[in-house]
């Protein structure tokens, strides 16, 4: 994570959470999960 900067999730993922620790952005934790679709009963991960 970059101090005083924007934070991004990887391509093909969705932002799911943000945990704030203290006043500095560098202490924050972002959470993300891969985007998946169901094709004919099988789950597939979409790549970015």
PDBQT receptor file of N, H, CA, C and O in Angstrom, charges set to zero:
ATOM      1  N   UNK A   1       0.839  -1.177   0.000  1.00  0.00    +0.000 N 
ATOM      2  CA  UNK A   1       0.000   0.000   0.000  1.00  0.00    +0.000 C 
ATOM      3  C   UNK A   1       0.881   1.237   0.000  1.00  0.00    +0.000 C 
ATOM      4  O   UNK A   1       1.919   1.280   0.660  1.00  0.00    +0.000 OA
ATOM      5  N   UNK A   2       0.458   2.222  -0.737  1.00  0.00    +0.000 N 
ATOM      6  H   UNK A   2      -0.385   2.187  -1.273  1.00  0.00    +0.000 HD
ATOM      7  CA  UNK A   2       1.226   3.456  -0.831  1.00  0.00    +0.000 C 
ATOM      8  C   UNK A   2       0.736   4.481   0.175  1.00  0.00    +0.000 C 
ATOM      9  O   UNK A   2      -0.468   4.661   0.360  1.00  0.00    +0.000 OA
ATOM     10  N   UNK A   3       1.671   5.145   0.816  1.00  0.00    +0.000 N 
ATOM     11  H   UNK A   3       2.649   4.999   0.666  1.00  0.00    +0.000 HD
ATOM     12  CA  UNK A   3       1.306   6.185   1.768  1.00  0.00    +0.000 C 
ATOM     13  C   UNK A   3       0.724   7.377   1.011  1.00  0.00    +0.000 C 
ATOM     14  O   UNK A   3       1.286   7.826   0.012  1.00  0.00    +0.000 OA
ATOM     15  N   UNK A   4      -0.410   7.883   1.499  1.00  0.00    +0.000 N 
ATOM     16  H   UNK A   4      -0.867   7.518   2.310  1.00  0.00    +0.000 HD
ATOM     17  CA  UNK A   4      -1.089   9.035   0.897  1.00  0.00    +0.000 C 
ATOM     18  C   UNK A   4      -1.377   8.822  -0.582  1.00  0.00    +0.000 C 
ATOM     19  O   UNK A   4      -1.335   9.775  -1.359  1.00  0.00    +0.000 OA
ATOM     20  N   UNK A   5      -1.666   7.603  -0.979  1.00  0.00    +0.000 N 
ATOM     21  H   UNK A   5      -1.700   6.829  -0.347  1.00  0.00    +0.000 HD
ATOM     22  CA  UNK A   5      -1.962   7.318  -2.378  1.00  0.00    +0.000 C 
ATOM     23  C   UNK A   5      -3.193   6.442  -2.507  1.00  0.00    +0.000 C 
ATOM     24  O   UNK A   5      -3.766   5.994  -1.514  1.00  0.00    +0.000 OA
ATOM     25  N   UNK A   6      -3.585   6.207  -3.748  1.00  0.00    +0.000 N 
ATOM     26  H   UNK A   6      -3.120   6.571  -4.555  1.00  0.00    +0.000 HD
ATOM     27  CA  UNK A   6      -4.729   5.350  -4.016  1.00  0.00    +0.000 C 
ATOM     28  C   UNK A   6      -4.287   3.904  -3.953  1.00  0.00    +0.000 C 
ATOM     29  O   UNK A   6      -3.136   3.583  -4.251  1.00  0.00    +0.000 OA
ATOM     30  N   UNK A   7      -5.185   3.049  -3.572  1.00  0.00    +0.000 N 
ATOM     31  H   UNK A   7      -6.120   3.310  -3.330  1.00  0.00    +0.000 HD
ATOM     32  CA  UNK A   7      -4.913   1.620  -3.530  1.00  0.00    +0.000 C 
ATOM     33  C   UNK A   7      -5.849   0.918  -4.500  1.00  0.00    +0.000 C 
ATOM     34  O   UNK A   7      -7.023   1.271  -4.611  1.00  0.00    +0.000 OA
ATOM     35  N   UNK A   8      -5.326  -0.066  -5.192  1.00  0.00    +0.000 N 
ATOM     36  H   UNK A   8      -4.372  -0.352  -5.101  1.00  0.00    +0.000 HD
ATOM     37  CA  UNK A   8      -6.085  -0.750  -6.227  1.00  0.00    +0.000 C 
ATOM     38  C   UNK A   8      -6.145  -2.244  -5.955  1.00  0.00    +0.000 C 
ATOM     39  O   UNK A   8      -5.276  -2.799  -5.283  1.00  0.00    +0.000 OA
ATOM     40  N   UNK A   9      -7.175  -2.889  -6.482  1.00  0.00    +0.000 N 
ATOM     41  H   UNK A   9      -7.881  -2.438  -7.029  1.00  0.00    +0.000 HD
ATOM     42  CA  UNK A   9      -7.245  -4.349  -6.439  1.00  0.00    +0.000 C 
ATOM     43  C   UNK A   9      -6.812  -4.864  -7.811  1.00  0.00    +0.000 C 
ATOM     44  O   UNK A   9      -6.938  -4.143  -8.801  1.00  0.00    +0.000 OA
ATOM     45  N   UNK A  10      -6.308  -6.090  -7.890  1.00  0.00    +0.000 N 
ATOM     46  H   UNK A  10      -6.206  -6.676  -7.086  1.00  0.00    +0.000 HD
ATOM     47  CA  UNK A  10      -5.869  -6.641  -9.174  1.00  0.00    +0.000 C 
ATOM     48  C   UNK A  10      -7.024  -6.781 -10.166  1.00  0.00    +0.000 C 
ATOM     49  O   UNK A  10      -8.186  -6.874  -9.771  1.00  0.00    +0.000 OA
ATOM     50  N   UNK A  11      -6.694  -6.793 -11.441  1.00  0.00    +0.000 N 
ATOM     51  H   UNK A  11      -5.750  -6.717 -11.762  1.00  0.00    +0.000 HD
ATOM     52  CA  UNK A  11      -7.695  -7.007 -12.474  1.00  0.00    +0.000 C 
ATOM     53  C   UNK A  11      -8.388  -8.345 -12.282  1.00  0.00    +0.000 C 
ATOM     54  O   UNK A  11      -7.742  -9.320 -11.896  1.00  0.00    +0.000 OA
ATOM     55  N   UNK A  12      -9.679  -8.413 -12.541  1.00  0.00    +0.000 N 
ATOM     56  H   UNK A  12     -10.203  -7.621 -12.854  1.00  0.00    +0.000 HD
ATOM     57  CA  UNK A  12     -10.438  -9.640 -12.372  1.00  0.00    +0.000 C 
ATOM     58  C   UNK A  12     -10.892  -9.886 -10.948  1.00  0.00    +0.000 C 
ATOM     59  O   UNK A  12     -11.414 -10.955 -10.631  1.00  0.00    +0.000 OA
ATOM     60  N   UNK A  13     -10.694  -8.886 -10.078  1.00  0.00    +0.000 N 
ATOM     61  H   UNK A  13     -10.270  -8.017 -10.336  1.00  0.00    +0.000 HD
ATOM     62  CA  UNK A  13     -11.090  -9.018  -8.671  1.00  0.00    +0.000 C 
ATOM     63  C   UNK A  13     -12.078  -7.921  -8.295  1.00  0.00    +0.000 C 
ATOM     64  O   UNK A  13     -12.137  -6.869  -8.932  1.00  0.00    +0.000 OA
ATOM     65  N   UNK A  14     -12.851  -8.188  -7.249  1.00  0.00    +0.000 N 
ATOM     66  H   UNK A  14     -12.803  -9.042  -6.732  1.00  0.00    +0.000 HD
ATOM     67  CA  UNK A  14     -13.808  -7.210  -6.730  1.00  0.00    +0.000 C 
ATOM     68  C   UNK A  14     -13.396  -6.812  -5.316  1.00  0.00    +0.000 C 
ATOM     69  O   UNK A  14     -12.995  -7.658  -4.517  1.00  0.00    +0.000 OA
ATOM     70  N   UNK A  15     -13.498  -5.536  -5.021  1.00  0.00    +0.000 N 
ATOM     71  H   UNK A  15     -13.825  -4.849  -5.670  1.00  0.00    +0.000 HD
ATOM     72  CA  UNK A  15     -13.205  -4.998  -3.696  1.00  0.00    +0.000 C 
ATOM     73  C   UNK A  15     -14.268  -5.498  -2.725  1.00  0.00    +0.000 C 
ATOM     74  O   UNK A  15     -15.461  -5.347  -2.986  1.00  0.00    +0.000 OA
ATOM     75  N   UNK A  16     -13.847  -6.095  -1.599  1.00  0.00    +0.000 N 
ATOM     76  H   UNK A  16     -12.877  -6.218  -1.387  1.00  0.00    +0.000 HD
ATOM     77  CA  UNK A  16     -14.815  -6.647  -0.645  1.00  0.00    +0.000 C 
ATOM     78  C   UNK A  16     -14.729  -6.039   0.747  1.00  0.00    +0.000 C 
ATOM     79  O   UNK A  16     -15.659  -6.191   1.540  1.00  0.00    +0.000 OA
ATOM     80  N   UNK A  17     -13.641  -5.358   1.060  1.00  0.00    +0.000 N 
ATOM     81  H   UNK A  17     -12.886  -5.234   0.416  1.00  0.00    +0.000 HD
ATOM     82  CA  UNK A  17     -13.540  -4.798   2.406  1.00  0.00    +0.000 C 
ATOM     83  C   UNK A  17     -12.347  -3.883   2.578  1.00  0.00    +0.000 C 
ATOM     84  O   UNK A  17     -11.386  -3.923   1.809  1.00  0.00    +0.000 OA
ATOM     85  N   UNK A  18     -12.433  -3.056   3.609  1.00  0.00    +0.000 N 
ATOM     86  H   UNK A  18     -13.213  -3.023   4.233  1.00  0.00    +0.000 HD
ATOM     87  CA  UNK A  18     -11.364  -2.113   3.923  1.00  0.00    +0.000 C 
ATOM     88  C   UNK A  18     -11.286  -1.993   5.430  1.00  0.00    +0.000 C 
ATOM     89  O   UNK A  18     -12.252  -1.579   6.072  1.00  0.00    +0.000 OA
ATOM     90  N   UNK A  19     -10.146  -2.350   6.002  1.00  0.00    +0.000 N 
ATOM     91  H   UNK A  19      -9.362  -2.686   5.481  1.00  0.00    +0.000 HD
ATOM     92  CA  UNK A  19      -9.939  -2.264   7.443  1.00  0.00    +0.000 C 
ATOM     93  C   UNK A  19      -9.011  -1.093   7.729  1.00  0.00    +0.000 C 
ATOM     94  O   UNK A  19      -7.867  -1.084   7.276  1.00  0.00    +0.000 OA
ATOM     95  N   UNK A  20      -9.493  -0.107   8.474  1.00  0.00    +0.000 N 
ATOM     96  H   UNK A  20     -10.423  -0.115   8.841  1.00  0.00    +0.000 HD
ATOM     97  CA  UNK A  20      -8.731   1.104   8.773  1.00  0.00    +0.000 C 
ATOM     98  C   UNK A  20      -8.022   0.930  10.112  1.00  0.00    +0.000 C 
ATOM     99  O   UNK A  20      -8.653   0.646  11.130  1.00  0.00    +0.000 OA
ATOM    100  N   UNK A  21      -6.700   1.104  10.094  1.00  0.00    +0.000 N 
ATOM    101  H   UNK A  21      -6.188   1.335   9.267  1.00  0.00    +0.000 HD
ATOM    102  CA  UNK A  21      -5.896   1.027  11.312  1.00  0.00    +0.000 C 
ATOM    103  C   UNK A  21      -5.170   2.353  11.496  1.00  0.00    +0.000 C 
ATOM    104  O   UNK A  21      -4.227   2.644  10.760  1.00  0.00    +0.000 OA
ATOM    105  N   UNK A  22      -5.581   3.142  12.438  1.00  0.00    +0.000 N 
ATOM    106  H   UNK A  22      -6.347   2.906  13.036  1.00  0.00    +0.000 HD
ATOM    107  CA  UNK A  22      -4.893   4.397  12.715  1.00  0.00    +0.000 C 
ATOM    108  C   UNK A  22      -5.223   5.486  11.717  1.00  0.00    +0.000 C 
ATOM    109  O   UNK A  22      -6.162   5.370  10.929  1.00  0.00    +0.000 OA
ATOM    110  N   UNK A  23      -4.421   6.565  11.764  1.00  0.00    +0.000 N 
ATOM    111  H   UNK A  23      -3.658   6.660  12.404  1.00  0.00    +0.000 HD
ATOM    112  CA  UNK A  23      -4.671   7.741  10.934  1.00  0.00    +0.000 C 
ATOM    113  C   UNK A  23      -3.939   7.717   9.599  1.00  0.00    +0.000 C 
ATOM    114  O   UNK A  23      -4.351   8.413   8.671  1.00  0.00    +0.000 OA
ATOM    115  N   UNK A  24      -2.877   6.947   9.473  1.00  0.00    +0.000 N 
ATOM    116  H   UNK A  24      -2.542   6.382  10.227  1.00  0.00    +0.000 HD
ATOM    117  CA  UNK A  24      -2.082   6.933   8.244  1.00  0.00    +0.000 C 
ATOM    118  C   UNK A  24      -2.643   5.900   7.265  1.00  0.00    +0.000 C 
ATOM    119  O   UNK A  24      -2.935   4.772   7.662  1.00  0.00    +0.000 OA
ATOM    120  N   UNK A  25      -2.799   6.276   5.974  1.00  0.00    +0.000 N 
ATOM    121  H   UNK A  25      -2.561   7.192   5.651  1.00  0.00    +0.000 HD
ATOM    122  CA  UNK A  25      -3.312   5.328   4.976  1.00  0.00    +0.000 C 
ATOM    123  C   UNK A  25      -2.442   4.078   4.841  1.00  0.00    +0.000 C 
ATOM    124  O   UNK A  25      -2.931   3.019   4.448  1.00  0.00    +0.000 OA
ATOM    125  N   UNK A  26      -1.171   4.198   5.163  1.00  0.00    +0.000 N 
ATOM    126  H   UNK A  26      -0.774   5.059   5.483  1.00  0.00    +0.000 HD
ATOM    127  CA  UNK A  26      -0.266   3.055   5.016  1.00  0.00    +0.000 C 
ATOM    128  C   UNK A  26      -0.640   1.909   5.960  1.00  0.00    +0.000 C 
ATOM    129  O   UNK A  26      -0.238   0.769   5.728  1.00  0.00    +0.000 OA
ATOM    130  N   UNK A  27      -1.397   2.194   7.010  1.00  0.00    +0.000 N 
ATOM    131  H   UNK A  27      -1.723   3.120   7.198  1.00  0.00    +0.000 HD
ATOM    132  CA  UNK A  27      -1.803   1.166   7.965  1.00  0.00    +0.000 C 
ATOM    133  C   UNK A  27      -3.074   0.427   7.550  1.00  0.00    +0.000 C 
ATOM    134  O   UNK A  27      -3.411  -0.588   8.158  1.00  0.00    +0.000 OA
ATOM    135  N   UNK A  28      -3.780   0.903   6.543  1.00  0.00    +0.000 N 
ATOM    136  H   UNK A  28      -3.506   1.728   6.049  1.00  0.00    +0.000 HD
ATOM    137  CA  UNK A  28      -5.049   0.305   6.128  1.00  0.00    +0.000 C 
ATOM    138  C   UNK A  28      -4.818  -1.021   5.393  1.00  0.00    +0.000 C 
ATOM    139  O   UNK A  28      -3.775  -1.235   4.775  1.00  0.00    +0.000 OA
ATOM    140  N   UNK A  29      -5.808  -1.893   5.476  1.00  0.00    +0.000 N 
ATOM    141  H   UNK A  29      -6.656  -1.719   5.978  1.00  0.00    +0.000 HD
ATOM    142  CA  UNK A  29      -5.766  -3.171   4.776  1.00  0.00    +0.000 C 
ATOM    143  C   UNK A  29      -6.984  -3.256   3.867  1.00  0.00    +0.000 C 
ATOM    144  O   UNK A  29      -8.113  -3.056   4.315  1.00  0.00    +0.000 OA
ATOM    145  N   UNK A  30      -6.755  -3.555   2.583  1.00  0.00    +0.000 N 
ATOM    146  H   UNK A  30      -5.838  -3.717   2.219  1.00  0.00    +0.000 HD
ATOM    147  CA  UNK A  30      -7.874  -3.761   1.670  1.00  0.00    +0.000 C 
ATOM    148  C   UNK A  30      -8.033  -5.258   1.428  1.00  0.00    +0.000 C 
ATOM    149  O   UNK A  30      -7.067  -6.019   1.481  1.00  0.00    +0.000 OA
ATOM    150  N   UNK A  31      -9.268  -5.661   1.163  1.00  0.00    +0.000 N 
ATOM    151  H   UNK A  31     -10.053  -5.043   1.119  1.00  0.00    +0.000 HD
ATOM    152  CA  UNK A  31      -9.555  -7.067   0.913  1.00  0.00    +0.000 C 
ATOM    153  C   UNK A  31     -10.268  -7.193  -0.423  1.00  0.00    +0.000 C 
ATOM    154  O   UNK A  31     -11.076  -6.336  -0.782  1.00  0.00    +0.000 OA
ATOM    155  N   UNK A  32      -9.973  -8.257  -1.160  1.00  0.00    +0.000 N 
ATOM    156  H   UNK A  32      -9.316  -8.952  -0.869  1.00  0.00    +0.000 HD
ATOM    157  CA  UNK A  32     -10.602  -8.479  -2.459  1.00  0.00    +0.000 C 
ATOM    158  C   UNK A  32     -10.704  -9.971  -2.738  1.00  0.00    +0.000 C 
ATOM    159  O   UNK A  32      -9.994 -10.785  -2.148  1.00  0.00    +0.000 OA
ATOM    160  N   UNK A  33     -11.603 -10.306  -3.649  1.00  0.00    +0.000 N 
ATOM    161  H   UNK A  33     -12.180  -9.645  -4.129  1.00  0.00    +0.000 HD
ATOM    162  CA  UNK A  33     -11.832 -11.695  -4.059  1.00  0.00    +0.000 C 
ATOM    163  C   UNK A  33     -11.889 -11.746  -5.585  1.00  0.00    +0.000 C 
ATOM    164  O   UNK A  33     -12.269 -10.764  -6.222  1.00  0.00    +0.000 OA
ATOM    165  N   UNK A  34     -11.513 -12.888  -6.177  1.00  0.00    +0.000 N 
ATOM    166  H   UNK A  34     -11.204 -13.685  -5.659  1.00  0.00    +0.000 HD
ATOM    167  CA  UNK A  34     -11.615 -13.015  -7.636  1.00  0.00    +0.000 C 
ATOM    168  C   UNK A  34     -13.081 -13.066  -8.073  1.00  0.00    +0.000 C 
ATOM    169  O   UNK A  34     -13.934 -13.592  -7.358  1.00  0.00    +0.000 OA
ATOM    170  N   UNK A  35     -13.355 -12.522  -9.237  1.00  0.00    +0.000 N 
ATOM    171  H   UNK A  35     -12.662 -12.095  -9.818  1.00  0.00    +0.000 HD
ATOM    172  CA  UNK A  35     -14.704 -12.581  -9.807  1.00  0.00    +0.000 C 
ATOM    173  C   UNK A  35     -14.862 -13.941 -10.480  1.00  0.00    +0.000 C 
ATOM    174  O   UNK A  35     -14.002 -14.364 -11.253  1.00  0.00    +0.000 OA
ATOM    175  N   UNK A  36     -15.969 -14.621 -10.179  1.00  0.00    +0.000 N 
ATOM    176  H   UNK A  36     -16.667 -14.277  -9.551  1.00  0.00    +0.000 HD
ATOM    177  CA  UNK A  36     -16.218 -15.937 -10.748  1.00  0.00    +0.000 C 
ATOM    178  C   UNK A  36     -17.599 -15.984 -11.390  1.00  0.00    +0.000 C 
ATOM    179  O   UNK A  36     -18.515 -15.267 -10.988  1.00  0.00    +0.000 OA
ATOM    180  N   UNK A  37     -17.728 -16.849 -12.400  1.00  0.00    +0.000 N 
ATOM    181  H   UNK A  37     -16.984 -17.432 -12.727  1.00  0.00    +0.000 HD
ATOM    182  CA  UNK A  37     -19.015 -17.091 -13.044  1.00  0.00    +0.000 C 
ATOM    183  C   UNK A  37     -19.243 -18.602 -13.099  1.00  0.00    +0.000 C 
ATOM    184  O   UNK A  37     -18.297 -19.390 -13.092  1.00  0.00    +0.000 OA
ATOM    185  N   UNK A  38     -20.510 -18.983 -13.152  1.00  0.00    +0.000 N 
ATOM    186  H   UNK A  38     -21.278 -18.343 -13.158  1.00  0.00    +0.000 HD
ATOM    187  CA  UNK A  38     -20.867 -20.390 -13.219  1.00  0.00    +0.000 C 
ATOM    188  C   UNK A  38     -21.238 -20.716 -14.659  1.00  0.00    +0.000 C 
ATOM    189  O   UNK A  38     -22.199 -20.169 -15.200  1.00  0.00    +0.000 OA
ATOM    190  N   UNK A  39     -20.466 -21.618 -15.280  1.00  0.00    +0.000 N 
ATOM    191  H   UNK A  39     -19.685 -22.063 -14.840  1.00  0.00    +0.000 HD
ATOM    192  CA  UNK A  39     -20.732 -22.048 -16.654  1.00  0.00    +0.000 C 
ATOM    193  C   UNK A  39     -21.047 -23.544 -16.625  1.00  0.00    +0.000 C 
ATOM    194  O   UNK A  39     -20.186 -24.366 -16.314  1.00  0.00    +0.000 OA
ATOM    195  N   UNK A  40     -22.285 -23.878 -16.953  1.00  0.00    +0.000 N 
ATOM    196  H   UNK A  40     -22.984 -23.210 -17.207  1.00  0.00    +0.000 HD
ATOM    197  CA  UNK A  40     -22.730 -25.285 -16.984  1.00  0.00    +0.000 C 
ATOM    198  C   UNK A  40     -22.391 -26.031 -15.691  1.00  0.00    +0.000 C 
ATOM    199  O   UNK A  40     -21.943 -27.176 -15.738  1.00  0.00    +0.000 OA
ATOM    200  N   UNK A  41     -22.600 -25.396 -14.553  1.00  0.00    +0.000 N 
ATOM    201  H   UNK A  41     -22.963 -24.465 -14.516  1.00  0.00    +0.000 HD
ATOM    202  CA  UNK A  41     -22.382 -26.039 -13.264  1.00  0.00    +0.000 C 
ATOM    203  C   UNK A  41     -20.956 -26.004 -12.743  1.00  0.00    +0.000 C 
ATOM    204  O   UNK A  41     -20.687 -26.521 -11.659  1.00  0.00    +0.000 OA
ATOM    205  N   UNK A  42     -20.038 -25.406 -13.490  1.00  0.00    +0.000 N 
ATOM    206  H   UNK A  42     -20.256 -24.986 -14.371  1.00  0.00    +0.000 HD
ATOM    207  CA  UNK A  42     -18.636 -25.321 -13.052  1.00  0.00    +0.000 C 
ATOM    208  C   UNK A  42     -18.256 -23.857 -12.840  1.00  0.00    +0.000 C 
ATOM    209  O   UNK A  42     -18.503 -23.014 -13.703  1.00  0.00    +0.000 OA
ATOM    210  N   UNK A  43     -17.659 -23.560 -11.695  1.00  0.00    +0.000 N 
ATOM    211  H   UNK A  43     -17.458 -24.244 -10.994  1.00  0.00    +0.000 HD
ATOM    212  CA  UNK A  43     -17.242 -22.191 -11.403  1.00  0.00    +0.000 C 
ATOM    213  C   UNK A  43     -15.924 -21.891 -12.101  1.00  0.00    +0.000 C 
ATOM    214  O   UNK A  43     -14.976 -22.674 -12.034  1.00  0.00    +0.000 OA
ATOM    215  N   UNK A  44     -15.881 -20.737 -12.777  1.00  0.00    +0.000 N 
ATOM    216  H   UNK A  44     -16.651 -20.102 -12.832  1.00  0.00    +0.000 HD
ATOM    217  CA  UNK A  44     -14.680 -20.292 -13.495  1.00  0.00    +0.000 C 
ATOM    218  C   UNK A  44     -14.272 -18.923 -12.977  1.00  0.00    +0.000 C 
ATOM    219  O   UNK A  44     -15.117 -18.051 -12.772  1.00  0.00    +0.000 OA
ATOM    220  N   UNK A  45     -12.983 -18.737 -12.766  1.00  0.00    +0.000 N 
ATOM    221  H   UNK A  45     -12.297 -19.445 -12.932  1.00  0.00    +0.000 HD
ATOM    222  CA  UNK A  45     -12.465 -17.447 -12.324  1.00  0.00    +0.000 C 
ATOM    223  C   UNK A  45     -12.174 -16.592 -13.547  1.00  0.00    +0.000 C 
ATOM    224  O   UNK A  45     -11.528 -17.043 -14.493  1.00  0.00    +0.000 OA
ATOM    225  N   UNK A  46     -12.656 -15.354 -13.520  1.00  0.00    +0.000 N 
ATOM    226  H   UNK A  46     -13.180 -14.988 -12.751  1.00  0.00    +0.000 HD
ATOM    227  CA  UNK A  46     -12.422 -14.414 -14.612  1.00  0.00    +0.000 C 
ATOM    228  C   UNK A  46     -11.081 -13.735 -14.364  1.00  0.00    +0.000 C 
ATOM    229  O   UNK A  46     -10.852 -13.184 -13.288  1.00  0.00    +0.000 OA
ATOM    230  N   UNK A  47     -10.206 -13.772 -15.344  1.00  0.00    +0.000 N 
ATOM    231  H   UNK A  47     -10.392 -14.220 -16.219  1.00  0.00    +0.000 HD
ATOM    232  CA  UNK A  47      -8.908 -13.099 -15.190  1.00  0.00    +0.000 C 
ATOM    233  C   UNK A  47      -8.986 -11.707 -15.794  1.00  0.00    +0.000 C 
ATOM    234  O   UNK A  47      -9.742 -11.471 -16.736  1.00  0.00    +0.000 OA
ATOM    235  N   UNK A  48      -8.200 -10.786 -15.245  1.00  0.00    +0.000 N 
ATOM    236  H   UNK A  48      -7.586 -10.977 -14.479  1.00  0.00    +0.000 HD
ATOM    237  CA  UNK A  48      -8.253  -9.387 -15.663  1.00  0.00    +0.000 C 
ATOM    238  C   UNK A  48      -7.368  -9.035 -16.737  1.00  0.00    +0.000 C 
ATOM    239  O   UNK A  48      -7.340  -7.879 -17.160  1.00  0.00    +0.000 OA
TER     240      UNK A  48
